[in-house]
Amino acid sequence: MESKSTESGLEELRRLSKEITKVDRERTKTEQDRAEQRQKVRELQQGLIELKASVALEQLKPIATSEIIEEISSLKHKQTTADLRKVILDLSAKLEKWVDNTSDSKQDMDSIKRSVKTLAILIELLFSIE
């Protein structure tokens, strides 16, 4: 009688071990699937950022300075908006300074107009990325 009880206990242990192994495999598979899905989402987001930056660059080419175009070109491959924020803040500060010191010359007004348009495009890019 005791050997029957021992056998049934061993069978139960084997069954539980197999079940634990199966659950562990399923959990591992689920974690791998989630990691792959997160990677796909990151890649998609990066693709969208690159596309938005390309559109903004096309809009900026006729009006922005070459320095700003270079900076925005470099942003295409970045994950954060910190550099874009810096460009916007720098341009805003420059605009404030120009407005405070403007002498109503045609050249100053053209620079201000181009910078205002550039700033609008950059802000739109920033909002579309975030």
N, C-alpha and C positions, 0 to 999 in steps of 0.2 A: 504494500500500500504506500509505503514511504517512497519507493522508487518511482511510482506513478506520479506522486506529488512533486518529486524532484524534476522529473521529466517535464511535467506541465509547467513548473516554475522556469525551467531553462527555455522552454518554448516561448513563454511569455516574455522573458528577457530578450530573446532573439527578435521576437516580433516588435517589441518596443525599440530595440536598437535599430532595426530596419526603418521603423517609422521616424525615429529621430534623424536618421541619415537622410531620409527622403525629405523631411521638412527643412533640414539644413540646406540640401541641394536646391530646393525651391526658393528659399530665402536668398541664397547666393545668386541664383539666376535672376530673381526680381531686382536685387541690388545692381547687378550688371546691366540689366535692361534700363533701369533708372539712370545710371551713369551714362549710358549711351544716349539716352533721350536728352539729358542735360547738355551733353556735348553737341548734339544736333541743334539744340536751341541756341547755344552759344555761337555756333557757326552761322546759323541763320541771322542772328542779331548782328554779327560782325558783317555779314554780307549786306544787310540793310544799312548799316552805318557807312560802309564804303559807297553804296549807291547814293545815299543822301549827300555824302561829302562830294561825290562826283558832280551831282546836280548843282550843288552850291558853288563848286569851282567854276562850272560853266557860266553861272550867273555872275560870279566875281571877276572873271577874266577881263571884261571890258571896263571895269570901274575900280577894282582894288589895286593896291600897290603890289609889286612883285614879292615883297617880304610876306605880306598876308597870304598871298596865293601859295607860296612855299610852305608856310606854317599850316595852312588848311590841307595841303597835299599830304603832309606828314601825319595828319590826324586820321587819315583813312584807315590806318592799320593799328589804331590804339583803341583800347577798351573803355577808357574813361574820357570824361569831358573837361578835365581840369585844364588842359592846354587851351582848349577852345574858350573856356571861361576867361583865361588870362588874356587871350587876344581881344576878346570883347571888352574887358575892363581897361586894357591899355588903349584901345581905340576910343573908348568913351572918355578917358582922361585927356587924350589928345584933342578930341572934339571940344571938350570944355575949355581947354587952354586956347584953342583957335578962336572960339566964340568970344572969350574974354579979351583976346588981343587982336581981333580982326580989325583991319583998316578999310574994310569994304572994297578991297581991290578985287578985280575979276579973278585973279589967280587964287586968292584966299577963298573966295566963294566957291570956285570950282572944286577945290580940295575939300572944303566942308561938305559940299553936295555929294561928292564921291564917297567920302567917309560915312556920311549918314546912310547912303544906300548900302554900302558895305556892311555897316553895323546891322542894318535891318536883316540882311541875308544871313549873317552870322547868328543873330538871335533866333531866327527861324530854324536854322540848322540845329542849334543847341536844343531848342524845344522839341524838335522832331526826333532827336536822338534819345532824349530822356524819357 
